[in-house]
Amino acid sequence: ALNQDIERRLRLFMCDCAARVLHIAESGTTSPAPRNAIVVARKFARGEATANELASAWDAAKLTSVCMTGGVGVQQE
């Protein structure tokens, strides 16, 4: 249970960090994908979203980033 609480707190902290720089991602696009990825990640940390929902939101945000940068600085999996 302690490890789950630590993981939840770390995930929420990472969401807070991402939210602080969200304006950078949103400055080059009208896509809601970056903001949605943070929302879904917060829900996942609270147990309100599935791993599939998280993966879908993350994939959409990565696609937006690739479109904005032409793939520069985007790590391929």
Solvent accessible surface area in square Angstrom, and as a share of the most:
residue,aa,sasa,rsa
1,A,116,0.90
2,L,127,0.63
3,N,118,0.61
4,Q,137,0.61
5,D,43,0.22
6,I,81,0.41
7,E,88,0.39
8,R,88,0.32
9,R,150,0.55
10,L,99,0.49
11,R,74,0.27
12,L,38,0.19
13,F,122,0.51
14,M,111,0.50
15,C,7,0.04
16,D,67,0.35
17,C,57,0.34
18,A,39,0.30
19,A,42,0.33
20,R,197,0.72
21,V,80,0.46
22,L,15,0.08
23,H,119,0.53
24,I,108,0.55
25,A,33,0.26
26,E,52,0.23
27,S,96,0.62
28,G,52,0.50
29,T,33,0.19
30,T,143,0.83
31,S,33,0.21
32,P,103,0.65
33,A,11,0.08
34,P,16,0.10
35,R,126,0.46
36,N,68,0.35
37,A,13,0.10
38,I,21,0.11
39,V,66,0.38
40,V,20,0.12
41,A,24,0.19
42,R,63,0.23
43,K,80,0.34
44,F,50,0.21
45,A,10,0.08
46,R,121,0.44
47,G,65,0.63
48,E,107,0.48
49,A,14,0.11
50,T,79,0.46
51,A,64,0.50
52,N,119,0.61
53,E,90,0.40
54,L,39,0.19
55,A,51,0.39
56,S,72,0.46
57,A,6,0.05
58,W,142,0.50
59,D,79,0.41
60,A,44,0.34
61,A,14,0.11
62,K,46,0.20
63,L,114,0.57
64,T,16,0.09
65,S,38,0.25
66,V,50,0.29
67,C,100,0.60
68,M,72,0.32
69,T,60,0.35
70,G,68,0.66
71,G,24,0.23
72,V,118,0.68
73,G,83,0.80
74,V,31,0.18
75,Q,161,0.71
76,Q,137,0.61
77,E,181,0.81
